[in-house]
Every structure is written in structure tokens, then in C-alpha cells.
Amino acid sequence: MTDKKMDMGLLAEATRGGRVESRHYGRAVVVDTAGRLVWSCGDAESLLFPRSTVKAFLALELVASGAADRLKLGDDALALSCASHGGEEAHTRLAASMLARVGRDETALECGAHWPSYMPAAGQWMAQGHTAPCCLHNTCSGKHAGMVCLSCDQGIDPTGYVDPEHEIQKRVTASLEQVIGVPHRAENRGMDGCSLPTYAVPYRALAQGLARFGTGDGLSDAYAEGAARLRRAVAAHPYMVAGTGRYDTAIMERFGERAFVKMGAEGIMVAALPEEGLGIVVKAEDGGARAAELALTALLKRFGQKSLCHSGEDEAFLDRWSARKQLNWRGREVGTLRSVIR
């Protein structure tokens, strides 16, 4: 436990010259479909904003309503609807094609524009003579394109779809409530970076929602079927969920449907382990992704022994993600980033 906040624990540390240089504190929980706390580090009832970790929950209505089938959205588009992508050309092209299916273009997106987080993609865009990014580059453009598609399929004007009072926003918020099992109302609402609402929920509830998403337990038949379809989609197209060099993509490329993994802003990482019936939530208190990735990997190895560790190669793969060499600008090893969770 920390010596400052007794509701947190040590997740990871960075070493240099054989000494610990930095420590990352935070909270982590492992929960089953019934809400039973299997393991925890810190206060499981603390609240957090899930941010982008619930994108797949928001995409459930797109599938369950039949809109995805009527619009003939492929599994790659469904994966992009769950994505926090790097703005690579394949991501932006697919988001644009989703919008085109309902007669819309990027001007329908209300997520705002930012440069691609994958720097080579930003360089490529500038090399083509562009001086500013567009909304398709936004890491959340797939989620927003999915909501525009849902709105148009349902005969609802998508304008203002990010507003909590918009009909489509009410529907997808209801899906969050069904999966996570706690109210999503004005008193626990904030605004995400892409202008959609985000709701503060307990760690335990979010982890239980992930366990439900991984198994279908506790969900309506339509949502259970939708969750299975989305899990298949992201397993088939993990590149669309994040992109080149990204943690989410690498883990799901390796394990496919055996693990659903998603990052969120401010140092959040989550996972569902369908075969174990478990959901995992990790958040680094400093908001950094590196500690959350290290800690989540250690928990995947510990609690995914049945489904993930089928071979020594699987275990070695997880070991590489739970402890990484730190190199300087000359490529010389100066220390290690490592999870302290066992």
C-alpha cells in the first residue's frame, strides 16, 4: 500500500542503475460476472470515469438493433466502432466508408479534430499538403461514425448526437447501464475528450460489466449475442481497435477471442477473459498508460492461466509486456519498466 493514500497500491516501477527511479500507484480489480471481488489492489468501490474503455458497450445497440446488418457493416467496421485508433489511413478510410453508407461524410462527426496519434500517419497527411487534421483522424471517429450510422438507420436526425438528451445518446447510455449495472445520470456525468458523455462508476461495477461482456451472463439475449459478435469482430481485426505498435492490438493479435482488451484515457486499461468469466480494470493514478499496461499484463498472466497460457511462448509473450527494457537514445539499456503485481 502507499504511504500517502491507503486506498491505492503499487502497480509498477521503473529502475535505473539497479535502483528504483519511479513508482506508479493506482487501483486494480478482478471481478466475476456475479460481481464477486476475486482480487483487488486499492479500493474497489472508488469511482472512475471509464472513458474509452466502454466503447464496445456503446456499440452494442448498433448490433442489437439490427442496424449493422441492414447497413452491411463488416466486422472491420464493428471493430472500428470499438476503437481508439491512431489515425492511420486504414482507420480514416474505413470511418469515411461507414458514414458513406448512410449518405454522410466527416462533417457529420461531432468529435472534433486532432492530429493522428500515430506520428507517421500525421507526417503522411502533412506530406500530402494538408495543414490541419480532420475529424476522421480523431481517435474516436469510429465510435462516432457508428452512432451516426445507428441514428440514420433509426430515422433519427444525427445532429447533436453527443448531447445526453439526444435520442441516440439515451439509447447507448441505456446499454451502459445494462452492462455495468449502475445508474448513468447527470450527477455522475462528465464530458469526454470527444464530447460524448462519460459517467463515473465504481471499479467493481465496471469490471463486472467487462465480465458480463465477455460471457453474456446477465445481459439480454440481444445484447449477449451482440457482445459475442463484437468480440469476434475485434479479434478478427485487432489493428482497427488501436493500430501499429499499440498494446490493445498486440494482445488481441496474439490471443484473439481469448482476451478482449481496451485502453482508456488517463491511464486506464481493461480486459475481459471470457473463458474465466472475469473482468479486469486497472488505473494508474498518474494517468500514464505505461504502468497500466504493465499491471494489466501481469493480471492477464495471473488470472488467464487457463485460457491465455497455452504454451511457453504465450507466457513469454506476456512476460515481455509486463517487464520492458528501457533504452536511451543510443539504444543502450539503462533500466527496466516492470509490474510489481504477482
C-alpha positions in Angstrom: 0.0 0.0 0.0 1.0 3.6 -0.4 2.2 5.8 2.4 0.0 8.6 1.2 -3.3 7.1 0.1 -4.3 3.9 1.7 -6.9 3.1 -0.9 -4.2 2.6 -3.6 -1.4 0.1 -4.2 1.9 -0.1 -6.1 1.3 -1.2 -9.7 4.7 -0.7 -11.4 8.1 0.8 -11.1 11.0 2.0 -13.3 14.6 1.2 -12.5 17.9 2.8 -13.5 21.3 1.7 -12.5 19.8 -1.1 -10.3 17.7 1.4 -8.3 14.0 2.2 -8.4 13.7 5.6 -10.0 9.9 6.0 -10.3 6.9 4.3 -8.8 3.4 4.2 -10.2 0.5 3.8 -7.8 -3.1 3.1 -8.7 -6.0 0.7 -8.3 -6.8 -2.6 -10.0 -9.7 -5.1 -9.6 -10.6 -8.5 -10.9 -14.3 -9.3 -10.7 -16.6 -12.2 -11.9 -20.0 -12.0 -13.6 -21.8 -12.0 -10.2 -19.8 -9.0 -9.0 -17.6 -11.0 -6.6 -14.3 -9.4 -6.0 -11.7 -12.0 -6.9 -8.7 -9.8 -6.4 -8.0 -6.1 -5.7 -5.3 -3.6 -5.3 -6.8 -0.5 -3.7 -10.4 0.5 -3.1 -12.8 -1.4 -5.4 -15.7 0.9 -4.7 -13.8 4.1 -5.7 -15.2 5.9 -8.8 -13.5 6.4 -12.1 -14.5 7.7 -15.5 -14.2 4.7 -17.8 -13.5 6.9 -20.8 -12.8 4.9 -24.0 -12.8 1.5 -22.3 -16.6 1.2 -22.7 -16.7 1.9 -26.5 -17.7 -1.8 -27.1 -20.6 -1.4 -24.7 -21.7 1.7 -26.6 -21.6 -0.3 -29.9 -24.0 -2.9 -28.6 -27.0 -1.1 -29.8 -25.6 -0.8 -33.3 -25.6 -4.6 -33.5 -28.6 -5.5 -31.3 -30.9 -3.1 -33.2 -30.1 -4.8 -36.5 -28.6 -1.6 -37.9 -25.2 -3.1 -38.5 -26.8 -5.9 -40.7 -29.2 -3.5 -42.5 -26.2 -1.2 -43.4 -24.0 -4.2 -44.2 -21.3 -3.1 -41.8 -18.5 -5.6 -41.8 -16.6 -6.9 -38.8 -13.8 -4.4 -39.6 -16.3 -1.6 -39.2 -17.6 -3.0 -35.9 -14.1 -3.3 -34.6 -13.5 0.4 -35.5 -16.7 1.3 -33.7 -15.0 0.0 -30.5 -11.7 1.7 -31.3 -9.3 4.3 -30.0 -7.3 4.3 -33.2 -4.1 6.0 -34.2 -5.5 7.9 -37.2 -3.7 5.7 -39.8 -5.0 5.8 -43.4 -6.9 2.4 -43.0 -8.7 3.8 -40.0 -9.8 7.1 -41.6 -10.8 5.4 -44.8 -13.0 2.9 -43.0 -14.6 5.5 -40.9 -15.4 7.5 -44.0 -16.9 4.4 -45.7 -19.2 3.8 -42.7 -20.5 7.4 -43.0 -21.0 7.0 -46.7 -23.3 4.0 -46.1 -25.9 6.5 -44.6 -25.1 9.3 -47.1 -22.9 11.3 -44.7 -19.4 12.5 -44.6 -16.9 13.6 -42.0 -18.9 16.8 -41.4 -21.5 14.6 -39.6 -18.9 13.8 -36.9 -19.1 15.8 -33.7 -15.9 14.5 -32.1 -13.6 17.3 -33.1 -10.3 17.0 -35.0 -6.8 16.3 -33.8 -3.6 15.1 -35.5 -3.1 11.3 -35.7 -1.6 9.9 -32.6 0.5 7.6 -34.9 3.2 10.1 -35.9 4.0 8.6 -39.3 0.3 9.0 -40.3 0.5 12.6 -39.3 3.6 13.1 -41.4 2.0 11.4 -44.4 -1.1 13.7 -44.1 1.1 16.8 -44.0 3.2 15.5 -46.9 0.0 15.4 -49.0 -0.2 19.2 -48.5 -2.7 19.3 -45.6 -2.1 21.9 -42.9 -4.7 20.7 -40.4 -6.2 17.3 -39.4 -9.8 16.4 -39.9 -12.4 14.7 -37.7 -11.7 11.3 -39.3 -8.2 11.4 -37.6 -9.8 11.7 -34.2 -9.1 8.5 -32.2 -12.8 8.2 -31.5 -14.1 8.7 -35.1 -15.1 5.0 -35.4 -17.3 5.2 -32.4 -18.9 8.4 -33.6 -19.4 7.0 -37.1 -21.1 4.1 -35.5 -23.5 6.4 -33.7 -24.2 8.4 -36.9 -25.0 5.1 -38.6 -27.3 4.0 -35.8 -29.1 7.3 -35.8 -29.7 7.4 -39.6 -30.8 3.7 -39.6 -33.4 4.5 -37.0 -34.7 7.5 -38.9 -33.4 10.0 -36.3 -31.5 13.2 -37.3 -28.0 12.6 -36.0 -27.3 16.3 -35.4 -26.4 16.8 -31.8 -26.0 13.0 -31.1 -23.3 13.8 -28.5 -25.9 15.6 -26.3 -27.1 13.5 -23.4 -30.7 14.3 -24.3 -30.4 13.2 -27.9 -32.4 10.0 -28.5 -29.4 8.0 -29.7 -27.4 9.1 -26.7 -30.2 7.9 -24.4 -30.2 4.5 -26.1 -26.5 3.9 -25.9 -26.4 5.2 -22.3 -29.1 2.6 -21.5 -26.8 0.0 -22.9 -24.1 1.1 -20.5 -26.5 0.8 -17.6 -27.5 -2.7 -18.6 -23.9 -3.9 -18.9 -22.4 -2.1 -15.9 -25.4 -2.3 -13.7 -25.3 1.2 -12.1 -27.2 4.4 -13.0 -25.8 6.8 -15.5 -27.3 10.2 -14.7 -26.4 13.8 -14.6 -24.9 13.6 -11.1 -22.2 11.2 -12.2 -21.7 12.6 -15.7 -18.7 14.3 -17.2 -17.7 15.1 -20.8 -15.1 13.0 -22.6 -12.4 14.4 -24.9 -14.5 13.6 -27.9 -17.6 15.5 -26.5 -19.6 12.4 -25.6 -20.8 11.9 -22.0 -18.7 9.8 -19.7 -20.1 8.5 -16.4 -18.2 7.9 -13.1 -18.8 4.3 -11.9 -17.2 2.0 -9.3 -14.2 -0.1 -10.3 -16.1 -3.2 -9.2 -19.1 -2.4 -11.4 -17.0 -1.6 -14.5 -15.1 -4.9 -14.0 -18.3 -6.8 -13.6 -19.6 -5.2 -16.8 -16.5 -6.5 -18.6 -17.1 -10.0 -17.2 -20.6 -9.8 -18.5 -19.5 -8.5 -21.9 -17.1 -11.4 -22.1 -19.7 -14.1 -21.3 -23.1 -12.6 -22.0 -24.2 -13.5 -18.4 -26.7 -11.0 -17.0 -27.3 -9.4 -20.4 -30.5 -9.6 -22.6 -30.3 -12.1 -25.3 -29.9 -9.4 -28.0 -27.0 -7.8 -26.0 -25.4 -11.2 -25.2 -25.4 -12.0 -29.0 -24.2 -8.5 -29.8 -21.3 -8.8 -27.3 -20.2 -12.1 -28.8 -20.3 -10.6 -32.3 -18.3 -7.6 -31.2 -15.7 -9.8 -29.5 -15.3 -11.8 -32.7 -15.0 -8.6 -34.7 -12.2 -7.1 -32.6 -10.4 -10.5 -32.5 -10.6 -10.7 -36.3 -9.5 -7.1 -36.8 -7.4 -6.0 -33.8 -5.5 -3.5 -35.9 -8.7 -1.5 -36.3 -9.1 -1.3 -32.5 -5.8 0.6 -32.0 -3.1 0.3 -34.7 0.6 0.0 -35.3 2.6 -0.7 -32.2 -0.3 -0.4 -29.8 -0.8 -2.6 -26.8 -4.5 -3.4 -27.4 -3.7 -4.6 -30.9 -0.7 -6.6 -29.9 -2.5 -8.5 -27.1 -5.6 -9.3 -29.3 -3.4 -10.3 -32.3 -1.8 -12.9 -30.0 -4.8 -14.2 -28.2 -7.8 -13.5 -30.4 -11.2 -14.1 -28.8 -9.4 -15.4 -25.6 -9.0 -11.9 -24.4 -10.8 -8.6 -25.0 -8.5 -5.6 -24.1 -9.2 -1.9 -24.3 -7.4 1.2 -23.3 -8.9 4.4 -22.0 -7.5 7.9 -21.4 -5.8 8.9 -18.1 -4.1 5.6 -17.5 -7.0 3.1 -17.7 -6.7 -0.4 -19.1 -9.4 -3.1 -19.0 -9.9 -6.7 -20.1 -12.4 -9.4 -20.3 -11.4 -13.1 -20.0 -14.4 -15.0 -21.4 -13.3 -18.5 -20.5 -12.6 -17.5 -16.9 -15.7 -15.3 -16.7 -13.6 -12.4 -15.3 -13.4 -8.7 -15.9 -10.3 -6.6 -15.1 -9.9 -2.9 -14.5 -6.6 -1.1 -13.9 -6.0 2.7 -13.5 -2.7 4.4 -12.8 -3.2 7.3 -10.5 -0.7 9.5 -12.5 -2.8 9.0 -15.7 0.1 7.3 -17.6 -0.5 4.4 -19.9 2.8 2.6 -19.3 2.0 1.5 -15.7 -1.5 0.4 -16.6 -0.3 -1.8 -19.5 2.4 -3.4 -17.3 -0.1 -4.1 -14.5 -2.8 -5.4 -16.8 -0.4 -7.8 -18.4 0.6 -9.2 -15.1 -3.0 -9.7 -14.2 -3.7 -11.4 -17.6 -1.0 -13.8 -16.9 -2.1 -14.5 -13.3 -5.8 -14.9 -14.0 -5.7 -16.1 -17.6 -3.7 -19.2 -16.9 -6.4 -21.5 -18.3 -7.2 -19.5 -21.5 -4.1 -17.5 -22.3 -1.1 -19.5 -21.2 -1.4 -22.5 -23.6 2.3 -22.6 -24.2 5.7 -21.4 -23.0 5.5 -19.0 -26.0 2.3 -17.5 -24.6 3.8 -16.9 -21.2 7.0 -15.5 -22.7 4.9 -13.1 -24.8 3.1 -11.8 -21.6 6.4 -11.6 -19.8 7.7 -9.2 -22.5 4.8 -6.9 -21.9 5.0 -7.0 -18.1 8.7 -6.1 -18.0 10.3 -4.0 -20.6 13.9 -2.8 -21.1 14.4 1.0 -21.0 16.8 2.1 -23.7 18.5 5.5 -24.1 18.8 7.4 -27.4 21.9 5.3 -28.4 19.9 2.1 -27.8 21.8 1.2 -24.7 19.9 -0.4 -21.8 19.5 1.9 -18.8 16.9 0.1 -16.7 13.6 -1.7 -16.7 9.9 -0.9 -16.5 8.2 -3.7 -14.6 5.0 -4.6 -13.0 5.1 -5.4 -9.3 1.9 -7.4 -9.3 2.3 -11.1 -8.7 
